[in-house]
């Protein structure tokens, strides 16, 4: 009975904006990557309702490659995921210095909409892009990049609910799992989380 209830919860979550049924992704690509020790990644998550897999799976890829990971959010010391995960916050987004990182990664989940019009988040995305950092976003979070003005003319993907916004902001929306256009990386949702992490690591080689 418990298993049936758990499956039912996952099915309901899969219909929410920023959600999709998670799938298993092979580790082969990650296993073959060289160490990226010395590289630093900033992961920005919502204070409430970040998507667990989209945070945990790329983070595991980064740490496996010996990268330094800093987790940032807004106004909290501990962030809460949609499926029950918690994340200790290293830095508030108001204290972020983009120069300290090689990549800036925005994580999705329904809570990521809090950053769609957040001037600090948009400034971080724009500054990172202008300084040649890897800038990445998954699920609904690519709308943060779009609203920051950095997806114009870029191939990009996202959770389907945000596709029209990406197109309005000039992106070439593909609907793919993961898109890499220069140093801008986007992904569609939790099913692509590990592939998303691998793509970011690959861009930092």
N, C-alpha and C positions, 0 to 999 in steps of 0.2 A: 504493500500500500504506500509506504514511504517513497519507494522508487517511482511509483506512478505519479505521486504528487510532485516530486522533483522534476520529472519530465514535463509535467503540465506547466510548472513555473517557467521552465526554460522556453517552452512554446509560447507562453504569454509574453515573455521578455523579447522574444525574437520579433514580435510585431510592434514593439515600441520604437520610436525614433532613436537612432543611435545604437540599435541592438541588432544582432543577427546570431543565429545558432553557431556556436564555435565548432570548428572542425580540427582534426589532428593534422599538423603540418610536419613533414619530414625534416630531420635535423641535418641532412647531408650537406647542404650549402653552408650552414653555420660551422659544422665540424671542419670543413676544408679551409676556413678563413685563417689568416695569420693573426697573431696577437696584435692588438691595437693599444697596448700599454702606452700611457702618456696622452691618449686622446681623452677629451672631456665632453660629456653630454649633459645637457639640461633638459629634464623632462618636466613639462608643465601640465598639471592635472587640476581638475575642478575640485573645489573644497568638498562638494557632495555630488555623488552620482557620476564619478568617472567610471569608465568601463574597465572592469578588472583585468580581463585578458589583454586588452590593448596597452595597459600599463605593465603588467607583470611579465608578459612574454618578450616584448622588446627589451625590457630591463634585464632579463635573464641572458639574452643574446649579448648585450653590451658588457655585462659583468663577466660572461664567459670569455670574452675577448680582452678582458683586463682593462676595460675603459673605466674611467671615473664617472660615476653617475650622481648628479645632484637633482633632487626632486623639489620643485617649487609649486606653490599654490597661492591662494589669496585669503588672508585673514584667518587661517587656521594652523594649528600645530600638527593635527592629524586629519587626513582626508579620508572620506568614506566612499567605497565603490558601490556600484549598483547591485552587485551580487554578494556583498558582505565583506570584501577585502578592506583593509585599512592600510594607509601609507603614512609614515612619519615624514613630515615636511622639513626639509633642510633650510629653505629660504623662501621668504615671501617674494612675490613677483615684483613688488615695489623696490626690492633690494638687489635685483638682478643686474649684473654687469656682463653684457653680451661678450665682451672681449675675453672673458675667462673660459669660453666654451668653443668647441669645434663644431658642435651641432646643437640645435634647439628643436625640441620635439614636443608638439602639442597632442595630448591624448584626448580621445573622444569619450562617448557616453553622453547621456542627456544633459549632465551638468556642464559640459563644455560650452553650451550656449551662453553661459554667463560671461564668456570672453568675446562674444561676437562683436560687441560694441565697447569693450573695455579698452580705454586709451592706453593703459600700460601694456597689456597683452599685445595690442596691435603695434605699438611702438617697438616692443621686443622683436616681433616677427619681422618688421620692416628693417630695423637696424641690423639684425642678423643676416638678412638677405643682402643688404647693401654692403656689408662687410665680407661677403663671400663665404659665410658659414653654410653648412648644410642646414636647411630648414625643412621640417617634416611635420605632417599632421595626418591623423587617421580618423575615420568615421565621420562625424559631423564637424570635427575640428578644422578640416580644410577651409571651411567658411571663414575662420579666423585669418588664414592666409589671404583668402580672396578679399576680405574686407580691409586688409592691410595694403592691398593693391599690388601684391606680388605674384598673382597667378595670371595676369593678363598675358595672353599669347602662349601660355604654358599648357602642356598636356597634364591633366589632373583627374583624380577620381575622388569619390567620397561616398558616404551613405546616401542613398537615393533621395532622401528628403531635402538634401542641400544642393542637388545637382543644378536646379534652376538658378540659385544664387551664384554658383560658380560661373555659370554661363553668362549671367548678367554682368558679372565682374570681369568678363573677357577671357575666362579660361576655356580651354578645349576639353570639355568633359568627355571621358572615354567610357566610364562605367566599369573599368577593369578592377582587378584586385589591388594592384600596386602600380603606380606610375612614377617613373624617374625622369625628370626633365632638368638636365643640368644638376644643380645642387638642391633642387626642390623635389621633395618626395611626398607623395600622398597615397593613402590606402583607404579601402572601402569600409572596413569594419573588423570585428574581432576574429572572423575566420581568416583574415589576412595578417593578423598581428605578428606572427613569427616571421613571415616573409617580409613584412614591413621593417622589422628590426634588422633582418639580414641585409635589406637594401640600404639602410642607413649605415650599417657597419661597412658594407661594400663601398659606399661613397667616401668613407673616411680612410680607406686603405692608402 
